[in-house]
Amino acid sequence: MTALLQVDRLAKRFGGIVATDDLVFEVAEGELHAVIGPNGAGKTTLIAQLSGQLTADSGSIRFAGTDITRVPAWRRSHLGLARSFQITSLFPDLSALDNVALAVQAHAGHSFHFWRKASLETGLRQPARAALEEVGLAHRADARASLLSHGEHRLLELAMALAGDPRLLLLDEPMAGLGPDESARMVDMLRRLKSRYTILLVEHDMEAVFALADRITVLVYGRVIASGAPDAIRADAQVREAYLGEDGDV
């Protein structure tokens, strides 16, 4: 498959701490590629560099054949990179629909008609409603974000990421803090989305990772120690010792 994202010798240091250490990996067009590793492995730092929130110290990032290593975050968003965060970042006093409409507006890169009510802007509302429908939150469109459950917050943030019709979704622990039922719902959602979007998933829930991923990259201390199909990762002795446990249970 054609590589949509190519990371070559990517490095980021914070003083004496090496967060990402000459990382090399690719995400193929159309796949769900998971990145796993213990706490402190550099997973979130990697996502921050890919999205443009952090600038790499060295190495390169290519997206759809274009070098985006020094491209700012807003420009990467317009190129088709969308990110969700470990901790939801919503406007609690606005409705679910208004939150997604603002994301549509941000992706569009302009303010539409400044003197017109935002509720009348079909260019904002229609895509926002479609994104809510896609994640199963259409029935909560008018609910204030502060009144939604934690699981609904995660789905709302996912809808906001989808608002710009991205080519690549960067999902940073979308199941963080979810209970068993909500986690199962999120897994079903991601399984549906992977048929339409290329996804890079950072996640601690190993059951979800092995249920969803086409390929898995394992980070330890900022370095890739293994990358491959789920069965190969599960059987890899180095991965079992470093992360999954000696018995390989997930």
N, C-alpha and C positions, 0 to 999 in steps of 0.2 A: 504494500500500500504506500501511497505517496505521503511523505512527512509534511504535516501542516505546521508543526512547531519543531525547531531544531535548537538544542542547547549545547554549546560547545565550550568546555573548559570554564564554566561559569564559577566565579569566586566572589565571596563577600566576607569581609572581616570586620569585627568590632573590637578594636584594640588588639589584644592577644587572642581573642576568641575567633576561630574560623567557623563561620556559620554554614557556608557552602564552599566546598573544596574541589575545584576543577571538575564540576559536574558535567557529564556528557550523557544526553539521552534524547530521544525523539518521541513525538506523539504523532501517530499516523492519522490521516484524515478518516473520520468516521468511527474511531475507536473510543472506548472509555479506558483511559490509562490511569491507574491508581498509583499514588506515591505514599508509601508507608515507612514507618520507622519509629523508634522510641522517642520520648520527649527529649528535646534538645538536638534532634537529628538534623534540623535545618529546613524542615518542610515548609513552615509558614514563611521563613525568609526567602525560600525559593519562589513561592507564590507571589510574594511582594515584589521580587525582582522581575518576574514574568509580567506582572500587571503594570509595572512602572512606578509602584509606590516607593521602592528602593532602587538605587542605581548600583549596578554591579561594579566591583573593583576591577575585574578583568573578565575576559571571555566574551562570548557573543550569544545573542538570541535572534533567531530568524523565524519570522511568522509569514507563512504563505510565500516564501521566497524572498521576503524583504527583511533587511537587517533593522531590527527595532531596539537594539541594545541601548541606544541613547534617546529613543523617542519618548516623549512625555506620556503620562498615563492617559490623559484625555484623548490624545491622538491614537493610542493603542485601542481605546474603546471604540473609536470611530472606524478603526480597521477591522474590528470584529472580535476583540477580546473582552469578555465580561467576567467579573469576579464577584463571588459572594464571600462573606467573612465568617470567621469563627464566632464572633459576637455580632448579633444583628444590629444594623445601623438604620433605624427607621425614624420617621417623624410620628411620634406617638399620638399627637393630637389631631392628625389628619386621618382620613378614611383610608382603607386598603387601596381603593381605586385611586385616590389622590396621590398616595405614595408611588404607585406604579406609573401614574401619569407624569409625575415629576421625573422619573427615570426615563420615560419616553422622550420628554423634553430635553433632558441632558444628552441623550444619545443623538437627538436631532441636531443639537448644536446651535439652536436659536430660541428666541423667547416667544415665538408665534405672535399673536396680536396683543400688544402690551395692555391696551385699554379695554380689551374684551374679557368677559368672565371666563375663567379657565374651564368651568363646567360646560361651556358652550363650544369648546374647541374639540371638534370631532377628530382632528388629527392627533390629539392627545388621548381622548377617552376611548376611542375604538381599539387602538392597539393595546391600551392598558387593560380593557375588559378581556381582550383575547388572551393576554398573558395570564390573567387571573383564572380564566377558564382552563388554560393549559395545565395549571398546577392544582386545579380542583378547588379554587377559592372564589369562584364567581358568585356564590351565594352569600359571601361575606364582603362583597365589594363596598357596601356603604357602612360597614362596621368600622369604628375608630380603631386604629392600630393598637392602642393601649389596651383594648378590651379583648384582643385575640390571645389565644393560648400560645405557649412557647413554640409548639409544633407549627401552628399557623404562622407565627413570625418567620420561621425558617422557610415555609412555603412562599410567604409574601416576598421575602428577600430573593428567593429563586425567581419569582415572577418579575421582580425588578431587573434581575440579571438578564432575563429573556426578552425584556422590553425592546432591546436594540437589535433583535434578531441576530445574535452573535454567531460567528463561525467556530469559536472555541469558548467553552465554559470552564472557568477556573473555580472549583468549589473547594473551599477550605473548611473541612469538618462540618458538613451540612447536618450531620446527625448528633452534633454535640448537645448534650443536655436533654435528649429526647428519651421518652419512656419506650418500652417494648412495642406498644401499638403504634406510636408515632414513628418510630424507627422503621417498622414494617411498611407504613404508609410512604415514608420517604424512599425506601428501597424500590417500591413499586413505581413511584414517580420517576426516579432516575432510570429505571429499566425502560420506561416508556420514552423518556427523553433521549436515551442513547441511540435510539433508532433515527433520530433527527439531528442530533448535535454531536460534535466532537467534544469530549469532556476529559479534563484533567482533574482527578479527584484526590484530595488529601483527606485521609480518614483513619481514625483509630479503631473503628468497629470492624474487626477482621471478618466477621461473618458477612457483613454487607460487602466488604471489598471483594472477597472471594466469590460472592454471588453475582457481582456486577462486572468486574474488570475483565477486559480482553487481555491486557498486559499490566504488569506490576513492576514498579521500580522501588527498590529498598534503599533507604538512606540510613547511614550510621555515622555520627560525628561529621556530618556535612559531605560525606562521600557516598557514591553509589557502590554498594557491595554486590548487587544482583539486579538483573532486569530480564523479564521474560514472561511467559504464559503462567497463569495461576498455578497449574500443576507443577511446573518446574520450580516456581518460587517455594511452594509448599514442601517440596522434596529437597531443596537446597540446604546442605548441612551448615553452611556459614550463616544463612538466614535463620535457621532453626536455633542455632546457638546464640546469635546476637539479638534476636527479636521474638521469634515465635515460641521459644522455649524448646528444650531438648526433645520433647516428645512431639513437637510440631503441631500441637493442638491449636485451633483457631476458633 
